[in-house]
Amino acid sequence: RAFKRLCIEVITVFLLLMAVLNLFLVGVKDRKEGIYRVEAKRLADEIAETGSYALEKYPHITGVFTGDELYRSDEHYLIIEAGGTLYRVEYIVGNGQHSIAAVNCILGALFLLLIGLLYYIRVHIIVPFGRLNNVPQELARGNLAVPIPEEKSRFFGKFTWGMNLLRESIEESRKKELMMQRDKKLLL
């Protein structure tokens, strides 16, 4: 029961951390998508100061148009004013959905790995140890005929072998003690 409770707590904490990370990533994505505004402001300042611009400095801006082409576009755009002239600045929207999906895929794989690890621990350590739990108590009471379940796992194989040797050793020393007491009575 304690292991089940521990598993539930670990899974709950992992899921909560996953939800918090998703909320954080959504918040960061929303803040990153406004970077084109900063670049458009810098572009307007550059045009106002120098009268020209270098589009290579602005990775999120795809084009700058003026005049007749000001309002004809199917792309995302922003209208800025620089030096008394209006400019249409087209930009690309950063798609943060791919990073969120990638992080969720990685977290999902880690979640499955965690579930698999907890299941492995339960099957190969907790359950075999539960089967061996009452053997030392029975040996201490003197019940030497208690069957010790054999385990082939690398975790409890030597332990069960050692417990079996201990049981046989106690049984043999008890037989020797009984024979010594019988011989003593016979001698008397």
SULBEL-V659109 format. One record per run of one state. SS is the DSSP state (helix for helix, strand for strand, loop for the rest). FROM is the first residue (numbers start at 1). TO is the last residue. If there is no record, write none. Layout:
# SULBEL-V659109
ss=SS from=FROM to=TO
ss=SS from=FROM to=TO
This chain:
# SULBEL-V659109
ss=loop from=1 to=1
ss=helix from=2 to=32
ss=loop from=33 to=34
ss=helix from=35 to=50
ss=loop from=51 to=54
ss=helix from=55 to=57
ss=loop from=58 to=60
ss=strand from=61 to=65
ss=loop from=66 to=66
ss=helix from=67 to=69
ss=loop from=70 to=76
ss=strand from=77 to=82
ss=loop from=83 to=84
ss=strand from=85 to=91
ss=loop from=92 to=96
ss=helix from=97 to=132
ss=loop from=133 to=134
ss=helix from=135 to=141
ss=loop from=142 to=156
ss=helix from=157 to=187
ss=loop from=188 to=188
